[in-house]
Amino acid sequence: MKNQHRKRLSTALIVSGLLVLLAVGIYEASSYPWHLLFARFGWVEEVQELPDPPALPQELVVTPTPTAAVNAPPQGEDGEPLEPDALPDVPPVVISRPRVDLTLVGYIKIPKLKVSENLIEGINNEMYYGIGHYPGTAMPGEKGNCVVAGHRNHMLAHALRHLDKIDVGDTVEITYDGSVFVYEVVQTLVVNPDEVWVMGSKVLEGKTHVLTIITCTPPRNPTQRLIVHAALVGAPEAETPAVEVPVEEETPAAEVPPEETSPEESPAAGPVLTEVSGVEMPTETPAAESPAPTAQ
């Protein structure tokens, strides 16, 4: 009897383990961006325009969009915006989404990964309902660093599960306040959780309108942070002070008065023909006659 119970227990444990592995495999397969693999062989067409994400639960939405006063970046004594002091932390695993007041900022879409999510103000429990905007950082399309974060390792929230497959040159679109802002990826990197410099307003040299996307990495044991930096397409670049080159003023040329002919000077007379015995002989007329010398 005991052996039979042990066999049954062993069989049940093996079957349970197989079911867990099967469930994980189905989850991974369903969330994997297969279109990226198929694109290598030319089996898929170009990514079409992504639809908007599903609407948020209306009972949780407090305000449709954040006000400028609430989200204005705090400034220091020098007038520069204060940088955040911590990267978003890894949230606990939950079975159901916690109830939290939501403020909808807009939509964020990553065409390459076919990601279309709600952009919500806040980086705590708000991220169970979409991608969160870090309070105090620049709003989409504004000057500064617009910092957003999302999960990639939760069954209920994995919007950025395959963010590691994004490349330089890919685009990210954010719909905010009736406008669509397009950012182009400039760089990706992995940092430690305390490296807050990645959220600085001057993180990309020469770029004044920046988007920073943050998620945990690796998905199984998230000890670090995966960072994606993008720059707003069409945004004005950082102004470089122009060097003024002194222009030499042209000195007007001095006017030279025309030469005047002295009344005493007359042009040399041409030859004068004088008749001598019926023959014309040329004689020269002196330019000026001098008085005959006086005999003394």
Summary of the structure (lengths in Angstrom):
residues: 296
radius of gyration: 43.1
end to end distance: 178.6
largest distance: 178.6
contacts: 714
relative contact order: 0.11
helix: 19%
strand: 26%
